[in-house]
Amino acid sequence: MIARVHSAILTMAGRAALAAAMFLALMAAPALPATFTPERGISMNLWVTWPDSARWNDPAVVETFPEWRAHVSQGDLDRLRQAGFDTLRLPVEPGFLMHDESPLRLATILGGLDRAIGMAVGAGLGVIVDMHPIPRGDESGIAGTGQLLREDALFDRYASLLARLAARLERWPADTVALEVMNEPTLDCYDRREQARWADRLERLHRAARAANDAITLIVSGACWGSADGLAAMDPDRLADDNTLWSFHSYEPFIVTHQGATWGGDIVAHLRDIPWPPTELGPADVAALLAANEARITDALDGRRARRAIGFLRDNARRLNELDDPAEAILQPFQTAAAWADRHDIARERIFLGEFGMIGREWGTDLDVPAQYRLNYMRAMIGQAEAHGFGWSVWSYGGAFGLVQGYDGRPLAEPLYDRLIWTLTD
């Protein structure tokens, strides 16, 4: 009744003036923040046992997806929340979902995903559903990152899958669950054509997800494997969506974070005992460490491969030991991301350090990185993220970079997750 009375007494001119005033007020209002704002997160395992793709239709694999649920209890997630984490990043490999078109199979997989989200939400954690393709050779016959970005028909299927997932996530409150549209796109952010290709692909993915779910927060990153340089090459106006977070990953310096990673190539596969910070060792210890690593490289490699790996070791060791402050070795990606955000008037809380971490062990090797080196590094990265106003998510719960578990869901003798956050705010 009151509304009808007000409507009757407003003249046409008055209504027009009121509409104009409301329009101007909206135009002048600051952009609304993203609905979902992660602060301190941890990524779960992409896989725990990495089942061969020949088993990807087996009920034992399909019905237990994501498989970390077999090794993680509700109490384990409760303990993450108690340790200070507020977000669980939940990687999902698209190649697994796209492996078979069976509606029943996909429905079973998505049901498992719902249960995993429910566990996290039950622990008081927000969830980022992270679409996490990985690079795979063409001979694998699986939709890896390169194939998804290169093959138009495959990309169309991926965009449709992303839209279906976005629509399904409508069942969760928008401030509880977010969707990351693609992890670490491998296109080259320094090549104009490849950067333009990623900009086009990203716009399509964003549009597909947003059309399916107009409330969910979407998380996007740049090319060059989701690096800060990839972020800096992006034009945010192409998406024009305030309910979006902008992510970058950083594992600098690579010689430290990926020492001993056999999949990281010859330059790091045979390295051991490199500390963080570099100042942990005196000159004599540094010389002995270099000699031991060069001997290990020479035993494993020969010719040009050995020379390249030794050159990488010497160059990086020299740069690290010449630093006045170890923070200089990790600072650049944060400065790049912050400068980009400020240039485009994007609030710092909408910038997300989506991955960082330091390896602890490697499958089939003797690698055993001291826990204190790992804690030192991760605390330094967290300190930079929080000083710049960025949320963050550490990699990962288990596996080579695990903070809670190692391989096959086995608990670490010295878990680190509960020593990471409280020491910063103690």
C-alpha positions as CSV (number, residue, x, y, z in Angstrom):
1,M,0.0,0.0,0.0
2,I,2.8,2.4,0.9
3,A,4.6,1.7,-2.3
4,R,1.4,2.5,-4.3
5,V,0.9,5.8,-2.5
6,H,4.5,6.8,-3.1
7,S,4.2,5.9,-6.8
8,A,1.0,8.0,-7.1
9,I,2.5,11.1,-5.7
10,L,5.7,11.0,-7.8
11,T,5.4,13.0,-11.0
12,M,6.9,11.7,-14.2
13,A,9.7,14.3,-13.9
14,G,10.3,13.2,-10.3
15,R,10.6,9.6,-11.2
16,A,13.1,10.4,-14.0
17,A,15.2,12.5,-11.6
18,L,15.2,9.7,-9.0
19,A,16.2,7.2,-11.6
20,A,19.0,9.4,-12.8
21,A,20.3,10.0,-9.3
22,M,20.3,6.2,-8.6
23,F,22.2,5.5,-11.8
24,L,24.8,8.1,-10.9
25,A,25.1,6.7,-7.4
26,L,25.7,3.2,-8.8
27,M,28.3,4.5,-11.2
28,A,30.1,6.3,-8.5
29,A,30.1,3.4,-6.0
30,P,33.3,1.4,-5.6
31,A,33.4,-2.1,-7.2
32,L,32.0,-4.8,-4.9
33,P,34.5,-7.3,-3.5
34,A,34.5,-10.9,-4.6
35,T,31.9,-13.0,-2.8
36,F,34.6,-15.6,-1.8
37,T,37.8,-14.3,-0.3
38,P,40.4,-16.9,0.7
39,E,43.1,-15.9,3.1
40,R,45.1,-19.0,4.2
41,G,44.7,-22.2,2.2
42,I,46.2,-25.6,1.5
43,S,45.8,-27.7,-1.7
44,M,44.7,-31.3,-1.4
45,N,46.4,-34.0,-3.6
46,L,45.5,-34.1,-7.3
47,W,46.0,-37.8,-7.0
48,V,47.3,-40.0,-4.2
49,T,48.3,-43.2,-6.0
50,W,48.1,-41.8,-9.6
51,P,46.2,-44.8,-11.1
52,D,47.0,-45.6,-14.7
53,S,44.5,-44.2,-17.2
54,A,43.6,-47.8,-18.1
55,R,41.9,-48.0,-14.7
56,W,40.0,-44.7,-15.1
57,N,36.7,-46.5,-15.7
58,D,37.1,-49.0,-12.9
59,P,34.5,-48.6,-10.2
60,A,37.2,-48.7,-7.5
61,V,38.6,-45.5,-9.1
62,V,35.4,-43.7,-10.2
63,E,33.4,-44.3,-7.0
64,T,36.2,-43.2,-4.6
65,F,37.0,-39.9,-6.4
66,P,38.7,-37.7,-5.2
67,E,40.8,-40.5,-3.8
68,W,42.3,-38.5,-1.0
69,R,39.0,-39.1,0.8
70,A,40.2,-42.6,1.6
71,H,43.2,-41.2,3.5
72,V,41.7,-38.1,5.1
73,S,39.1,-38.0,7.8
74,Q,36.7,-35.4,8.9
75,G,38.9,-35.0,11.9
76,D,41.9,-34.3,9.7
77,L,40.1,-31.4,8.0
78,D,38.9,-30.1,11.4
79,R,42.6,-30.0,12.5
80,L,43.5,-27.9,9.4
81,R,40.9,-25.4,10.5
82,Q,42.2,-25.5,14.1
83,A,45.7,-24.9,12.7
84,G,44.6,-21.6,11.1
85,F,43.7,-22.6,7.5
86,D,40.4,-21.2,6.2
87,T,40.4,-22.6,2.6
88,L,40.8,-26.0,1.0
89,R,41.9,-25.9,-2.7
90,L,40.5,-29.0,-4.2
91,P,42.3,-30.0,-7.5
92,V,40.3,-32.0,-10.1
93,E,42.0,-33.3,-13.2
94,P,39.7,-32.6,-16.2
95,G,41.3,-35.4,-18.2
96,F,39.8,-37.9,-15.8
97,L,36.3,-36.4,-16.0
98,M,36.5,-36.2,-19.8
99,H,37.9,-39.7,-20.2
100,D,34.5,-41.3,-20.8
101,E,31.2,-39.7,-21.9
102,S,29.0,-41.9,-19.8
103,P,26.5,-39.8,-17.9
104,L,26.4,-42.3,-15.0
105,R,30.2,-42.2,-14.7
106,L,30.3,-38.4,-14.6
107,A,27.4,-38.3,-12.2
108,T,29.3,-40.7,-9.9
109,I,32.4,-38.5,-10.0
110,L,30.5,-35.3,-9.3
111,G,28.8,-37.0,-6.4
112,G,32.2,-37.8,-4.9
113,L,33.2,-34.2,-5.5
114,D,30.1,-33.1,-3.6
115,R,31.0,-35.3,-0.6
116,A,34.6,-33.9,-0.6
117,I,33.2,-30.4,-0.6
118,G,30.8,-31.3,2.2
119,M,33.7,-32.6,4.3
120,A,35.6,-29.3,4.0
121,V,32.5,-27.1,4.6
122,G,31.7,-29.3,7.6
123,A,35.1,-28.4,9.0
124,G,34.5,-24.6,8.5
125,L,36.7,-24.4,5.4
126,G,35.9,-22.6,2.2
127,V,36.6,-24.6,-1.0
128,I,38.2,-23.7,-4.3
129,V,37.3,-26.3,-6.9
130,D,40.5,-26.2,-9.0
131,M,40.3,-27.4,-12.5
132,H,43.8,-28.8,-12.7
133,P,44.9,-30.2,-16.0
134,I,48.6,-31.3,-16.2
135,P,51.0,-31.4,-19.1
136,R,50.8,-34.7,-20.9
137,G,52.4,-36.0,-24.1
138,D,50.3,-36.5,-27.1
139,E,51.1,-40.2,-27.0
140,S,49.2,-40.5,-23.7
141,G,45.8,-40.1,-25.4
142,I,44.7,-38.0,-22.3
143,A,43.5,-34.4,-22.3
144,G,46.4,-32.6,-20.8
145,T,47.0,-28.9,-20.6
146,G,48.6,-28.5,-24.0
147,Q,45.9,-30.5,-25.8
148,L,43.1,-28.6,-24.1
149,L,44.6,-25.3,-25.2
150,R,45.6,-26.4,-28.7
151,E,42.7,-28.5,-30.0
152,D,39.5,-26.6,-30.6
153,A,37.1,-29.5,-30.3
154,L,38.7,-30.6,-27.0
155,F,38.6,-27.1,-25.7
156,D,34.9,-26.9,-26.5
157,R,34.3,-30.0,-24.5
158,Y,36.3,-28.6,-21.6
159,A,34.3,-25.3,-21.6
160,S,31.1,-27.4,-21.5
161,L,32.4,-29.4,-18.6
162,L,33.4,-26.2,-16.8
163,A,29.9,-24.8,-17.3
164,R,28.3,-28.0,-16.0
165,L,30.5,-27.9,-12.9
166,A,29.7,-24.2,-12.3
167,A,26.0,-25.0,-12.5
168,R,26.3,-27.9,-10.1
169,L,28.2,-25.7,-7.6
170,E,25.1,-23.4,-7.3
171,R,23.9,-25.8,-4.5
172,W,26.7,-24.3,-2.3
173,P,26.6,-20.8,-0.8
174,A,28.6,-18.4,-3.0
175,D,30.7,-17.3,-0.1
176,T,31.6,-21.0,0.6
177,V,32.8,-22.4,-2.8
178,A,34.7,-20.8,-5.7
179,L,35.7,-22.2,-9.0
180,E,39.2,-22.0,-10.6
181,V,38.8,-22.2,-14.3
182,M,42.2,-23.7,-15.3
183,N,45.4,-24.3,-13.4
184,E,48.7,-23.1,-14.9
185,P,48.0,-22.5,-18.5
186,T,51.2,-23.3,-20.3
187,L,51.0,-20.8,-23.2
188,D,53.8,-18.3,-23.5
189,C,53.0,-14.9,-21.9
190,Y,56.0,-13.3,-23.7
191,D,54.8,-14.3,-27.2
192,R,52.0,-12.0,-28.4
193,R,50.2,-14.6,-30.4
194,E,50.2,-17.1,-27.5
195,Q,49.2,-14.5,-25.0
196,A,46.4,-13.4,-27.2
197,R,45.3,-17.0,-27.6
198,W,45.2,-17.5,-23.8
199,A,43.2,-14.2,-23.5
200,D,40.7,-15.5,-25.9
201,R,40.5,-19.0,-24.3
202,L,40.2,-17.5,-20.8
203,E,37.4,-15.1,-21.9
204,R,35.5,-18.1,-23.3
205,L,36.0,-20.2,-20.1
206,H,35.0,-17.3,-17.9
207,R,31.9,-16.6,-20.0
208,A,30.8,-20.2,-20.0
209,A,31.2,-20.5,-16.2
210,R,29.5,-17.2,-15.5
211,A,26.5,-18.0,-17.7
212,A,26.0,-21.2,-15.8
213,N,26.4,-19.6,-12.3
214,D,26.0,-15.9,-11.9
215,A,27.0,-15.8,-8.2
216,I,30.1,-18.0,-7.9
217,T,33.5,-16.4,-7.5
218,L,35.8,-17.4,-10.4
219,I,39.5,-17.6,-10.1
220,V,41.7,-17.0,-13.1
221,S,45.4,-16.7,-13.9
222,G,47.7,-15.7,-16.7
223,A,49.8,-17.7,-19.1
224,C,53.4,-18.8,-18.5
225,W,52.2,-21.5,-16.1
226,G,50.1,-19.1,-14.0
227,S,53.2,-17.0,-13.1
228,A,53.2,-13.4,-11.9
229,D,54.5,-12.4,-15.4
230,G,51.6,-14.1,-16.9
231,L,49.2,-12.2,-14.7
232,A,51.0,-8.9,-15.5
233,A,50.4,-9.6,-19.2
234,M,46.6,-9.8,-18.8
235,D,44.0,-7.1,-19.4
236,P,41.3,-7.5,-16.7
237,D,38.9,-5.3,-18.6
238,R,38.3,-8.2,-21.0
239,L,36.5,-10.1,-18.2
240,A,34.9,-7.0,-16.5
241,D,33.8,-9.1,-13.5
242,D,34.3,-7.9,-10.0
243,N,33.4,-11.3,-8.6
244,T,36.8,-12.7,-9.9
245,L,40.0,-13.4,-8.1
246,W,43.4,-13.1,-9.9
247,S,45.8,-15.8,-9.1
248,F,49.6,-16.4,-9.6
249,H,51.9,-19.2,-8.6
250,S,55.5,-18.8,-7.4
251,Y,58.2,-21.5,-6.7
252,E,61.2,-19.1,-6.8
253,P,64.0,-19.9,-6.5
254,F,63.5,-23.1,-8.4
255,I,66.8,-24.6,-7.4
256,V,65.6,-24.5,-3.8
257,T,61.9,-25.5,-4.1
258,H,62.4,-28.3,-6.7
259,Q,65.8,-29.8,-5.7
260,G,65.6,-33.5,-6.3
261,A,62.4,-33.4,-8.4
262,T,63.1,-36.0,-11.1
263,W,60.2,-34.6,-13.2
264,G,61.8,-31.1,-13.0
265,G,64.5,-32.1,-15.5
266,D,68.3,-32.7,-15.2
267,I,69.0,-29.2,-13.8
268,V,67.4,-30.1,-10.4
269,A,66.9,-33.9,-10.4
270,H,70.3,-34.7,-8.8
271,L,70.4,-31.8,-6.3
272,R,70.3,-32.3,-2.5
273,D,70.7,-30.4,0.8
274,I,70.2,-26.8,-0.6
275,P,69.1,-24.8,2.4
276,W,66.6,-22.0,2.9
277,P,67.7,-19.3,3.7
278,P,71.0,-19.5,1.9
279,T,72.6,-18.0,4.9
280,E,72.1,-21.2,6.9
281,L,75.5,-22.3,5.7
282,G,78.9,-20.7,6.0
283,P,81.4,-20.4,3.1
284,A,83.2,-23.7,3.8
285,D,79.9,-25.6,4.0
286,V,78.7,-23.9,0.8
287,A,81.8,-25.1,-1.0
288,A,81.4,-28.6,0.3
289,L,77.7,-28.6,-0.7
290,L,78.5,-27.5,-4.3
291,A,81.2,-30.1,-4.6
292,A,78.9,-32.9,-3.4
293,N,76.2,-31.8,-5.8
294,E,78.6,-31.5,-8.8
295,A,79.9,-35.0,-8.1
296,R,76.3,-36.4,-8.0
297,I,75.5,-34.7,-11.3
298,T,78.7,-36.0,-12.9
299,D,77.9,-39.6,-11.7
300,A,74.4,-39.4,-13.2
301,L,74.9,-37.4,-16.4
302,D,77.6,-36.8,-19.0
303,G,78.5,-34.4,-21.8
304,R,76.3,-31.5,-22.5
305,R,73.6,-32.5,-20.0
306,A,76.1,-32.6,-17.1
307,R,77.6,-29.2,-18.1
308,R,74.2,-27.6,-18.3
309,A,73.2,-29.0,-14.9
310,I,76.4,-27.9,-13.3
311,G,76.2,-24.4,-14.9
312,F,72.7,-24.1,-13.5
313,L,73.9,-25.1,-10.0
314,R,76.8,-22.7,-10.0
315,D,75.0,-19.7,-11.4
316,N,72.1,-20.0,-9.0
317,A,74.3,-20.7,-6.0
318,R,76.4,-17.6,-6.8
319,R,73.3,-15.4,-7.1
320,L,71.8,-16.7,-3.8
321,N,75.0,-16.2,-1.9
322,E,75.5,-12.7,-3.2
323,L,72.2,-11.5,-1.8
324,D,72.2,-9.0,1.0
325,D,68.8,-10.3,2.1
326,P,67.4,-13.7,1.1
327,A,64.0,-12.1,0.7
328,E,65.3,-10.6,-2.6
329,A,65.2,-14.1,-4.1
330,I,61.4,-14.4,-3.6
331,L,60.2,-10.8,-3.8
332,Q,59.9,-10.1,-7.5
333,P,56.7,-12.1,-8.3
334,F,54.9,-10.3,-5.4
335,Q,56.0,-6.9,-6.6
336,T,54.9,-7.8,-10.1
337,A,51.5,-8.9,-9.0
338,A,51.0,-5.9,-6.7
339,A,52.1,-3.4,-9.3
340,W,49.6,-5.0,-11.8
341,A,46.8,-4.9,-9.3
342,D,47.5,-1.2,-8.4
343,R,47.8,-0.2,-12.1
344,H,44.3,-1.7,-12.8
345,D,42.7,-0.5,-9.5
346,I,42.2,-4.1,-8.3
347,A,42.0,-4.5,-4.5
348,R,44.9,-6.5,-3.1
349,E,42.5,-9.0,-1.5
350,R,41.5,-10.1,-5.0
351,I,45.1,-11.2,-5.7
352,F,45.7,-14.8,-4.7
353,L,49.0,-16.6,-4.4
354,G,47.4,-19.9,-5.5
355,E,50.5,-22.1,-5.2
356,F,53.9,-22.1,-3.5
357,G,55.8,-24.7,-1.5
358,M,59.0,-26.6,-1.2
359,I,59.7,-30.2,-1.9
360,G,60.3,-32.7,0.9
361,R,60.7,-36.1,-0.7
362,E,60.6,-37.7,-4.2
363,W,59.3,-41.0,-5.2
364,G,62.0,-43.7,-5.7
365,T,64.9,-41.5,-4.5
366,D,66.7,-40.8,-1.2
367,L,65.6,-37.1,-1.1
368,D,64.8,-36.0,2.4
369,V,64.8,-32.2,2.7
370,P,65.1,-31.0,6.3
371,A,61.8,-29.8,7.8
372,Q,63.3,-26.6,9.0
373,Y,64.4,-25.6,5.5
374,R,60.9,-26.1,4.3
375,L,59.3,-24.2,7.2
376,N,61.8,-21.3,6.7
377,Y,60.9,-21.1,3.0
378,M,57.1,-21.4,3.4
379,R,57.0,-18.9,6.2
380,A,59.0,-16.4,4.1
381,M,56.5,-16.8,1.3
382,I,53.5,-16.4,3.6
383,G,55.1,-13.3,5.1
384,Q,55.5,-11.7,1.7
385,A,51.9,-12.6,0.6
386,E,50.4,-11.2,3.8
387,A,52.5,-8.1,3.7
388,H,51.2,-7.4,0.2
389,G,47.6,-8.1,1.2
390,F,47.3,-11.3,-0.8
391,G,45.5,-14.5,0.2
392,W,47.5,-17.7,-0.3
393,S,47.3,-21.5,-0.7
394,V,50.3,-23.7,0.0
395,W,51.0,-26.9,-2.1
396,S,50.2,-29.4,-0.7
397,Y,48.5,-31.8,1.8
398,G,50.4,-34.9,0.6
399,G,52.9,-36.1,-1.9
400,A,56.4,-34.8,-2.7
401,F,55.5,-31.3,-1.3
402,G,53.2,-32.7,1.5
403,L,52.8,-31.0,4.8
404,V,50.6,-33.7,6.4
405,Q,51.2,-36.9,4.4
406,G,53.8,-38.3,2.1
407,Y,53.0,-40.8,-0.6
408,D,50.1,-43.2,-0.6
409,G,48.4,-41.3,2.2
410,R,51.1,-42.2,4.8
411,P,51.3,-39.6,7.5
412,L,54.6,-37.8,7.9
413,A,56.8,-38.5,10.9
414,E,57.2,-34.7,11.2
415,P,54.1,-33.0,9.9
416,L,54.4,-29.3,9.2
417,Y,50.9,-28.0,8.7
418,D,50.4,-27.1,12.4
419,R,53.7,-25.3,12.6
420,L,53.1,-23.0,9.7
421,I,50.6,-20.3,10.7
422,W,50.5,-19.9,14.4
423,T,54.3,-19.1,14.5
424,L,53.5,-16.1,12.3
425,T,50.9,-14.6,14.6
426,D,52.1,-15.9,18.0
